Amino acid sequence: MPYYADFNENDPYFIEQEYFRPNKIYFFSSDQKVSVGGYLLQKSEDFIKISEFMIYDLGKNEEVKFFGALQTCIITQKKDTLFIRELARLPFGENQAWIEVPYLESKLYPQNNSFIITSAKKALKAPSLSPIVENKLLYDIEKYKGGGRFPKSEDTIGILLLLALNNNNKAKFILLNYETYFGFRVDGSEAEFYQDVLNILKMR
């Protein structure tokens, strides 16, 4: 039996309740199985990319865990373990391009006729930067000190995280004191992103 199966309407494990229609069903050597159903973004032989989804225990007919609309994850399976990696969009690509990268990872596995899902742990790996690139990025940021709101502030928050994760203490200081350093308050979606970045920084 394969470790996962695509869902179809004739599948005996279909659950017609208020729960999300399954996109994948994963099987385990203990003869237990879970479905994953939600807003499917991408599917391949090796993984699914999904948002706002539920993991459901098909043997006990109960929810294992729900992930909300703001959570986009890559799910893979290796033997009897599901790896659930939550994605964040950060400037971690080539030349600081913004890309989706895994930053949290939890694991799901069967135990004693139930399923255990671990607490999420940091999975983020920042690309290394040369001293020349670090200095240029920091110089471009420091020129806005005390000047109030400036263009691409949210981009700056992402770059400061990249620098801080490369052990740049000055960037870390600016990031932790962002509003005071630049002289304005972040709000709206930018404030949410700033809080997410601070949470990532604290996970180190």
Buried (B, 14 or more C-beta within 10 A) or exposed (E): EEBBBEBEEEBEBBBEEEBBBBBBBBBBEBEBBBBBBBEBEEEEEEBBBBBBBBBBBBBEEEEBBBBEEEBBBBBBBEEBEBBBBBBBEBBBEEEBEEEBBBBBBBBBBBEEEEBEBEEBEEBBEBEEBEEEBBEEBBEEBEEBEEEEEBEEBBEBBBBBBBBBBBEBEBBBEBBBEBEEBBEBEBEEEBEEBBEBBBEBBEEE
